[in-house]
Amino acid sequence: MSFSTSRSQGNVIQLQHVSKKYPIYETSSSRLLELLSFRKWKLHRDFWALRDVSLEIPRGTTLGVLGQNGSGKSTLLQVLAGILRPTIGTCQVQGSVAAILELGAGFNPEFSGRENIFINAAVLGLSHRQIRDRMGQILDFAQIGDFIDQPVKTYSSGMFVRLAFSVAVHVDPEILLVDEALAVGDLVFQHRCIHRMRQLRDAGKTIVLVTHDLHAVTSYCSTAILLDGGRKLHEGSPATVVQRYQALVARREAELTEGQGQMQASPGTDLPVVRTIPHIHNRYGEGAAEVIGITLLSLDGQVLNSVPAGGECTLLVSVHFKRKVKDPIIGFTVRDRLGNEVTSSNTSYEGVHLPEARAEQIHTVAFRFQVPQLRPGSYTISPAVSRGDIWKHTVEDWIDNAYIFHLLDTGLVYGQMRWQVDVDFQVSMEPS
């Protein structure tokens, strides 16, 4: 194993067959017993966070790293940063490196913000004079005012994040490693972060970006890789890698759905009863009724995990009523990956009055719609059942983010969605 900062074959970063292994102990005492036996007893199992990863990154490249949680993305960045040494293989890096792996890591809470700037910038390679010269830029970006001379432990989380990011992006590194940093802070701060990252990219810096933001990968990165189980599954153009990632997630979602149960036909109706809830992130309600299933189907009845813009879908929601409920309402809410509500609908809102539900009845509702051309990426559906009307109602059961689907990239979308716009024009002369 080795880690080097020498240049190799014109690439600023080169990994050759890198693997990283961690010992996993079942109990805290197992580690001690293994040490006391001088490792004659093996009381751990090996976990390979990276497996045989080879990678070449030319200067000026902006590389997006995609993969599900536990795929090895953060471990890869820590190896590139020199924090971890590979168990097997070699890692060669040419140039100064700034890593935003965990915002604020290394900040001393007892020191002031200004003192932490000097300490962290010095660790990243700046001289005392260089830090003083850039102090104004760092403070302007962080925008924490007079708190800069107060102990960091008095900062709000937003102030802490702004200062940490500002230090990292103003040390002028040749190589910048970023782990999900663009997803923190408020919306204004996120826009400023992205703008600064674009400036670094346009200045020819080499950037490695780990993110779950598929739009950021396709719009910001010049190339991308897909990791899964510690292995590099694919490397290529951002659009291609994003599609591979979406297909991987969709396959996993389909396997999970199949493993949790199948739809069963309900006597006397054309709609099947759904008994599958892929995810239960958060659940609340009065409890007179409960959602027992949700699924998204194509027109031919296939379960959908990936949907193209313009595709026609049917969302099925099945609810079991534990006792009599007058004026039941069944509906759903769609959110984007940041939790922003995209749209909501329910039977009352659509002018459909459900009959009074009796105890032990199951009501299944089909919502049919055409998917608008939204920004590609992951979206969630939260089903709910209430009683009352659209203006005044009581929630009996609500499940946050019960169903995840991926909207495929079917064309350029400015902002959040593309409107259907008709355009006309004329050409005329200014009267003389």
Secondary structure, 3 states (H helix, E strand, C coil): CEEECCCECCEEEEEEEEEEEEEEECCHHHHHHHHHCCCCCCCEEEEEEEEEEEEEEECCCEEEEECCCCCCHHHHHHHHHCCCCCCEEEEEECCCEEEECCCCCCCCCCCEHHHHHHHHHHHCCCCHHHHHHHHHHHHHHHCCHHHHHCEHHHCCHHHHHHHHHHHHHCCCCCEEEEECHHHCCCHHHHHHHHHHHHHHHHCCCEEEEECCCHHHHHHHCCEEEEEECCEEEEEECHHHHHHHHHHHHHHHHHHHHHHCCCCEECCCCCCEECCCCCCCCEEECCCCEEEEEEEEECCCCCECCEECCCCEEEEEEEEEECCCECCEEEEEEEEECCCCEEEEEECCCCCCCCCCECCCCEEEEEEEEECCCECCEEEEEEEEEEEECCCCEEEEEEEECCEEEEECCCCCCCCCECCCCCCCCCCCCCCC
